[in-house]
Amino acid sequence: MKRSQITQQVRFLYTDNLEKRSAFYCDVLELEFTLDQGACHIYHLSPISFIRICTF
């Protein structure tokens, strides 16, 4: 049986203050902001991985 290859990975994180948490990932960690989904912001972490920060 051939195993599927993982092509992308997304880590979900949750917060009660999306703006403050997003500022940390953008300004302090200097991650690339990828997409605003309203209640979630997505940041590019590596060529195949992302961090998705969402409100509760």
Jmol script that loads the backbone (N, CA, C; Angstrom):
load data "model"
ATOM      1  N   MET A   1       0.836  -1.188   0.000  1.00  0.00           N
ATOM      2  CA  MET A   1       0.000   0.000   0.000  1.00  0.00           C
ATOM      3  C   MET A   1       0.877   1.247   0.000  1.00  0.00           C
ATOM      4  N   LYS A   2       0.633   2.134  -0.924  1.00  0.00           N
ATOM      5  CA  LYS A   2       1.404   3.376  -1.029  1.00  0.00           C
ATOM      6  C   LYS A   2       0.858   4.405  -0.043  1.00  0.00           C
ATOM      7  N   ARG A   3       1.753   5.032   0.714  1.00  0.00           N
ATOM      8  CA  ARG A   3       1.359   6.048   1.682  1.00  0.00           C
ATOM      9  C   ARG A   3       1.207   7.391   0.990  1.00  0.00           C
ATOM     10  N   SER A   4       0.252   8.158   1.432  1.00  0.00           N
ATOM     11  CA  SER A   4       0.050   9.513   0.904  1.00  0.00           C
ATOM     12  C   SER A   4       1.175  10.413   1.381  1.00  0.00           C
ATOM     13  N   GLN A   5       1.586  11.326   0.522  1.00  0.00           N
ATOM     14  CA  GLN A   5       2.615  12.289   0.884  1.00  0.00           C
ATOM     15  C   GLN A   5       1.953  13.537   1.442  1.00  0.00           C
ATOM     16  N   ILE A   6       2.465  14.031   2.548  1.00  0.00           N
ATOM     17  CA  ILE A   6       1.943  15.263   3.143  1.00  0.00           C
ATOM     18  C   ILE A   6       2.525  16.443   2.377  1.00  0.00           C
ATOM     19  N   THR A   7       1.646  17.290   1.841  1.00  0.00           N
ATOM     20  CA  THR A   7       2.117  18.426   1.049  1.00  0.00           C
ATOM     21  C   THR A   7       2.000  19.754   1.783  1.00  0.00           C
ATOM     22  N   GLN A   8       1.133  19.821   2.800  1.00  0.00           N
ATOM     23  CA  GLN A   8       0.997  21.036   3.607  1.00  0.00           C
ATOM     24  C   GLN A   8       0.559  20.657   5.016  1.00  0.00           C
ATOM     25  N   GLN A   9       0.867  21.557   5.955  1.00  0.00           N
ATOM     26  CA  GLN A   9       0.483  21.357   7.342  1.00  0.00           C
ATOM     27  C   GLN A   9       0.012  22.691   7.889  1.00  0.00           C
ATOM     28  N   VAL A  10      -1.109  22.686   8.619  1.00  0.00           N
ATOM     29  CA  VAL A  10      -1.648  23.888   9.243  1.00  0.00           C
ATOM     30  C   VAL A  10      -1.825  23.624  10.725  1.00  0.00           C
ATOM     31  N   ARG A  11      -1.258  24.487  11.542  1.00  0.00           N
ATOM     32  CA  ARG A  11      -1.392  24.393  12.994  1.00  0.00           C
ATOM     33  C   ARG A  11      -2.438  25.408  13.419  1.00  0.00           C
ATOM     34  N   PHE A  12      -3.485  24.955  14.116  1.00  0.00           N
ATOM     35  CA  PHE A  12      -4.549  25.836  14.598  1.00  0.00           C
ATOM     36  C   PHE A  12      -4.228  26.284  16.018  1.00  0.00           C
ATOM     37  N   LEU A  13      -4.301  27.599  16.236  1.00  0.00           N
ATOM     38  CA  LEU A  13      -4.142  28.190  17.564  1.00  0.00           C
ATOM     39  C   LEU A  13      -5.361  29.063  17.826  1.00  0.00           C
ATOM     40  N   TYR A  14      -5.766  29.151  19.075  1.00  0.00           N
ATOM     41  CA  TYR A  14      -6.962  29.914  19.430  1.00  0.00           C
ATOM     42  C   TYR A  14      -6.631  31.012  20.433  1.00  0.00           C
ATOM     43  N   THR A  15      -7.352  32.123  20.337  1.00  0.00           N
ATOM     44  CA  THR A  15      -7.097  33.274  21.186  1.00  0.00           C
ATOM     45  C   THR A  15      -8.397  34.031  21.465  1.00  0.00           C
ATOM     46  N   ASP A  16      -8.397  34.796  22.530  1.00  0.00           N
ATOM     47  CA  ASP A  16      -9.545  35.670  22.807  1.00  0.00           C
ATOM     48  C   ASP A  16      -9.265  37.100  22.348  1.00  0.00           C
ATOM     49  N   ASN A  17      -8.059  37.341  21.794  1.00  0.00           N
ATOM     50  CA  ASN A  17      -7.696  38.665  21.289  1.00  0.00           C
ATOM     51  C   ASN A  17      -6.910  38.498  19.987  1.00  0.00           C
ATOM     52  N   LEU A  18      -7.624  38.382  18.884  1.00  0.00           N
ATOM     53  CA  LEU A  18      -7.009  38.109  17.587  1.00  0.00           C
ATOM     54  C   LEU A  18      -6.048  39.217  17.153  1.00  0.00           C
ATOM     55  N   GLU A  19      -6.400  40.455  17.359  1.00  0.00           N
ATOM     56  CA  GLU A  19      -5.540  41.571  16.930  1.00  0.00           C
ATOM     57  C   GLU A  19      -4.206  41.584  17.679  1.00  0.00           C
ATOM     58  N   LYS A  20      -4.257  41.369  18.982  1.00  0.00           N
ATOM     59  CA  LYS A  20      -3.026  41.365  19.782  1.00  0.00           C
ATOM     60  C   LYS A  20      -2.144  40.175  19.402  1.00  0.00           C
ATOM     61  N   ARG A  21      -2.735  39.005  19.264  1.00  0.00           N
ATOM     62  CA  ARG A  21      -1.971  37.801  18.916  1.00  0.00           C
ATOM     63  C   ARG A  21      -1.395  37.926  17.503  1.00  0.00           C
ATOM     64  N   SER A  22      -2.169  38.459  16.570  1.00  0.00           N
ATOM     65  CA  SER A  22      -1.690  38.638  15.204  1.00  0.00           C
ATOM     66  C   SER A  22      -0.537  39.631  15.153  1.00  0.00           C
ATOM     67  N   ALA A  23      -0.617  40.674  15.940  1.00  0.00           N
ATOM     68  CA  ALA A  23       0.481  41.650  15.997  1.00  0.00           C
ATOM     69  C   ALA A  23       1.766  40.981  16.466  1.00  0.00           C
ATOM     70  N   PHE A  24       1.662  40.078  17.430  1.00  0.00           N
ATOM     71  CA  PHE A  24       2.836  39.350  17.914  1.00  0.00           C
ATOM     72  C   PHE A  24       3.457  38.513  16.805  1.00  0.00           C
ATOM     73  N   TYR A  25       2.651  37.735  16.093  1.00  0.00           N
ATOM     74  CA  TYR A  25       3.182  36.872  15.029  1.00  0.00           C
ATOM     75  C   TYR A  25       3.736  37.683  13.859  1.00  0.00           C
ATOM     76  N   CYS A  26       3.132  38.825  13.586  1.00  0.00           N
ATOM     77  CA  CYS A  26       3.575  39.659  12.477  1.00  0.00           C
ATOM     78  C   CYS A  26       4.767  40.544  12.865  1.00  0.00           C
ATOM     79  N   ASP A  27       4.641  41.278  13.956  1.00  0.00           N
ATOM     80  CA  ASP A  27       5.649  42.274  14.334  1.00  0.00           C
ATOM     81  C   ASP A  27       6.844  41.693  15.083  1.00  0.00           C
ATOM     82  N   VAL A  28       6.597  40.767  15.990  1.00  0.00           N
ATOM     83  CA  VAL A  28       7.690  40.215  16.801  1.00  0.00           C
ATOM     84  C   VAL A  28       8.357  39.038  16.104  1.00  0.00           C
ATOM     85  N   LEU A  29       7.561  38.054  15.671  1.00  0.00           N
ATOM     86  CA  LEU A  29       8.127  36.877  15.015  1.00  0.00           C
ATOM     87  C   LEU A  29       8.405  37.100  13.528  1.00  0.00           C
ATOM     88  N   GLU A  30       7.850  38.191  12.990  1.00  0.00           N
ATOM     89  CA  GLU A  30       8.034  38.574  11.586  1.00  0.00           C
ATOM     90  C   GLU A  30       7.631  37.477  10.600  1.00  0.00           C
ATOM     91  N   LEU A  31       6.501  36.814  10.900  1.00  0.00           N
ATOM     92  CA  LEU A  31       5.959  35.822   9.979  1.00  0.00           C
ATOM     93  C   LEU A  31       5.178  36.522   8.879  1.00  0.00           C
ATOM     94  N   GLU A  32       5.137  35.908   7.721  1.00  0.00           N
ATOM     95  CA  GLU A  32       4.427  36.476   6.574  1.00  0.00           C
ATOM     96  C   GLU A  32       2.920  36.285   6.735  1.00  0.00           C
ATOM     97  N   PHE A  33       2.181  37.396   6.765  1.00  0.00           N
ATOM     98  CA  PHE A  33       0.718  37.333   6.829  1.00  0.00           C
ATOM     99  C   PHE A  33       0.204  36.836   5.489  1.00  0.00           C
ATOM    100  N   THR A  34      -0.600  35.771   5.505  1.00  0.00           N
ATOM    101  CA  THR A  34      -1.042  35.129   4.275  1.00  0.00           C
ATOM    102  C   THR A  34      -2.493  35.414   3.936  1.00  0.00           C
ATOM    103  N   LEU A  35      -3.388  35.326   4.937  1.00  0.00           N
ATOM    104  CA  LEU A  35      -4.811  35.434   4.638  1.00  0.00           C
ATOM    105  C   LEU A  35      -5.603  35.870   5.855  1.00  0.00           C
ATOM    106  N   ASP A  36      -6.524  36.812   5.648  1.00  0.00           N
ATOM    107  CA  ASP A  36      -7.464  37.254   6.681  1.00  0.00           C
ATOM    108  C   ASP A  36      -8.808  36.602   6.389  1.00  0.00           C
ATOM    109  N   GLN A  37      -9.246  35.716   7.274  1.00  0.00           N
ATOM    110  CA  GLN A  37     -10.534  35.046   7.114  1.00  0.00           C
ATOM    111  C   GLN A  37     -11.577  35.620   8.074  1.00  0.00           C
ATOM    112  N   GLY A  38     -11.345  36.824   8.542  1.00  0.00           N
ATOM    113  CA  GLY A  38     -12.272  37.443   9.483  1.00  0.00           C
ATOM    114  C   GLY A  38     -11.970  37.005  10.900  1.00  0.00           C
ATOM    115  N   ALA A  39     -12.483  35.861  11.310  1.00  0.00           N
ATOM    116  CA  ALA A  39     -12.265  35.338  12.659  1.00  0.00           C
ATOM    117  C   ALA A  39     -10.939  34.594  12.776  1.00  0.00           C
ATOM    118  N   CYS A  40     -10.210  34.436  11.669  1.00  0.00           N
ATOM    119  CA  CYS A  40      -8.925  33.733  11.654  1.00  0.00           C
ATOM    120  C   CYS A  40      -7.927  34.479  10.771  1.00  0.00           C
ATOM    121  N   HIS A  41      -6.677  34.470  11.202  1.00  0.00           N
ATOM    122  CA  HIS A  41      -5.579  35.004  10.405  1.00  0.00           C
ATOM    123  C   HIS A  41      -4.596  33.868  10.165  1.00  0.00           C
ATOM    124  N   ILE A  42      -4.079  33.777   8.946  1.00  0.00           N
ATOM    125  CA  ILE A  42      -3.151  32.712   8.605  1.00  0.00           C
ATOM    126  C   ILE A  42      -1.784  33.306   8.293  1.00  0.00           C
ATOM    127  N   TYR A  43      -0.739  32.675   8.859  1.00  0.00           N
ATOM    128  CA  TYR A  43       0.640  33.101   8.669  1.00  0.00           C
ATOM    129  C   TYR A  43       1.444  31.967   8.065  1.00  0.00           C
ATOM    130  N   HIS A  44       2.340  32.323   7.139  1.00  0.00           N
ATOM    131  CA  HIS A  44       3.216  31.367   6.480  1.00  0.00           C
ATOM    132  C   HIS A  44       4.401  31.109   7.395  1.00  0.00           C
ATOM    133  N   LEU A  45       4.605  29.850   7.759  1.00  0.00           N
ATOM    134  CA  LEU A  45       5.665  29.492   8.693  1.00  0.00           C
ATOM    135  C   LEU A  45       6.886  28.906   7.989  1.00  0.00           C
ATOM    136  N   SER A  46       6.655  28.056   6.998  1.00  0.00           N
ATOM    137  CA  SER A  46       7.732  27.432   6.216  1.00  0.00           C
ATOM    138  C   SER A  46       7.164  27.105   4.836  1.00  0.00           C
ATOM    139  N   PRO A  47       7.975  26.566   3.938  1.00  0.00           N
ATOM    140  CA  PRO A  47       7.451  26.288   2.594  1.00  0.00           C
ATOM    141  C   PRO A  47       6.189  25.429   2.561  1.00  0.00           C
ATOM    142  N   ILE A  48       5.999  24.567   3.561  1.00  0.00           N
ATOM    143  CA  ILE A  48       4.800  23.718   3.548  1.00  0.00           C
ATOM    144  C   ILE A  48       3.949  23.825   4.813  1.00  0.00           C
ATOM    145  N   SER A  49       4.219  24.811   5.670  1.00  0.00           N
ATOM    146  CA  SER A  49       3.436  24.890   6.904  1.00  0.00           C
ATOM    147  C   SER A  49       2.938  26.304   7.187  1.00  0.00           C
ATOM    148  N   PHE A  50       1.802  26.351   7.864  1.00  0.00           N
ATOM    149  CA  PHE A  50       1.119  27.594   8.192  1.00  0.00           C
ATOM    150  C   PHE A  50       0.628  27.554   9.632  1.00  0.00           C
ATOM    151  N   ILE A  51       0.438  28.734  10.212  1.00  0.00           N
ATOM    152  CA  ILE A  51      -0.202  28.872  11.514  1.00  0.00           C
ATOM    153  C   ILE A  51      -1.494  29.612  11.282  1.00  0.00           C
ATOM    154  N   ARG A  52      -2.576  29.059  11.805  1.00  0.00           N
ATOM    155  CA  ARG A  52      -3.903  29.694  11.675  1.00  0.00           C
ATOM    156  C   ARG A  52      -4.353  30.082  13.084  1.00  0.00           C
ATOM    157  N   ILE A  53      -4.490  31.384  13.325  1.00  0.00           N
ATOM    158  CA  ILE A  53      -4.888  31.904  14.624  1.00  0.00           C
ATOM    159  C   ILE A  53      -6.357  32.305  14.533  1.00  0.00           C
ATOM    160  N   CYS A  54      -7.180  31.734  15.390  1.00  0.00           N
ATOM    161  CA  CYS A  54      -8.620  31.972  15.356  1.00  0.00           C
ATOM    162  C   CYS A  54      -9.137  32.420  16.715  1.00  0.00           C
ATOM    163  N   THR A  55     -10.221  33.177  16.696  1.00  0.00           N
ATOM    164  CA  THR A  55     -10.893  33.524  17.936  1.00  0.00           C
ATOM    165  C   THR A  55     -11.690  32.316  18.411  1.00  0.00           C
ATOM    166  N   PHE A  56     -11.978  32.270  19.715  1.00  0.00           N
ATOM    167  CA  PHE A  56     -12.754  31.156  20.288  1.00  0.00           C
ATOM    168  C   PHE A  56     -14.131  31.107  19.703  1.00  0.00           C
TER     169      PHE A  56
END
end "model"
wireframe off; spacefill off
backbone 0.3
color backbone group
